[in-house]
């Protein structure tokens, strides 16, 4: 039994349908007893992806989800933001 089965870093990605993607996952391979829950990266930012000029405080949130086969998986997310220093033409700030 592990404290956590997986650790993943999720980042924004304008080209993906969900607006995000997993850029790093530890371990990289699935455990024999438990596959990495696909689609969990969509829950990383519960209020959606946006760019802002205002400081955003880091937050924790938890998720309990049910797979198609009825098994539960639990996720804890630590969300933090970085300030974009240079102006990027494609960004829209709110």
C-alpha positions in Angstrom: 0.0 0.0 0.0 1.3 3.4 -1.0 0.6 6.9 0.3 0.1 7.7 -3.4 0.0 5.4 -6.3 0.9 8.0 -8.9 2.3 11.5 -9.1 1.6 13.6 -12.2 2.4 17.1 -13.4 -0.4 18.6 -15.5 0.1 21.7 -17.6 -2.0 23.8 -19.9 -2.0 22.7 -23.6 -4.1 24.7 -26.1 -4.0 21.9 -28.7 -5.6 19.2 -26.5 -9.4 18.9 -26.3 -9.3 19.2 -22.5 -7.0 22.2 -22.5 -4.3 20.4 -20.6 -2.0 17.4 -20.7 0.2 15.4 -18.4 3.8 16.5 -18.8 5.3 14.1 -16.3 4.0 11.0 -14.5 5.7 8.9 -11.8 5.9 6.0 -12.2 5.8 6.1 -16.0 4.3 2.6 -16.2 1.1 1.5 -14.7 1.1 -0.6 -11.5 0.1 -4.2 -11.9 -2.8 -3.8 -9.5 -4.0 -0.3 -10.6 -3.9 1.5 -13.9 -3.3 5.2 -14.0 -6.8 6.8 -14.1 -7.2 8.2 -17.6 -8.8 11.6 -18.0 -7.9 12.7 -14.4 -5.9 15.6 -15.8 -9.2 17.2 -16.8 -10.0 17.7 -13.1 -6.7 19.4 -12.2 -8.2 22.9 -12.7 -11.8 22.8 -11.5 -12.5 26.4 -12.5 -11.0 26.1 -15.9 -7.8 27.3 -17.5 -7.4 31.1 -17.8 -4.7 33.7 -17.8 -4.9 36.6 -15.4 -2.7 39.5 -14.4 -3.9 39.0 -10.8 -2.0 36.9 -8.3 -3.7 33.5 -7.7 -3.1 31.7 -4.4 -2.1 28.0 -4.5 -5.0 25.6 -3.7 -5.6 22.0 -2.7 -8.7 20.1 -3.8 -9.7 16.5 -3.7 -11.6 14.3 -6.1 -13.3 10.9 -5.7 -14.2 9.4 -9.1 -15.7 6.1 -10.2 -14.3 4.1 -13.1 -16.6 2.4 -15.6 -16.0 -0.9 -13.7 -17.2 0.6 -10.4 -13.8 0.9 -8.8 -13.1 4.2 -7.0 -10.0 6.3 -7.3 -9.0 9.3 -5.3 -7.0 12.3 -6.4 -5.5 15.2 -4.5 -4.5 18.2 -6.6 -2.2 21.1 -5.6 -2.8 23.9 -8.1 -0.4 26.8 -8.5 0.0 29.5 -11.0 2.9 31.4 -12.4 2.9 35.0 -13.6 3.6 35.5 -17.3 6.2 38.2 -17.6 6.3 38.7 -21.3 3.3 39.5 -23.4 2.2 36.7 -25.6 -0.1 37.6 -28.5 -2.4 34.5 -28.2 -3.2 35.0 -24.5 -6.4 36.7 -23.4 -6.3 38.1 -19.9 -9.3 38.4 -17.7 
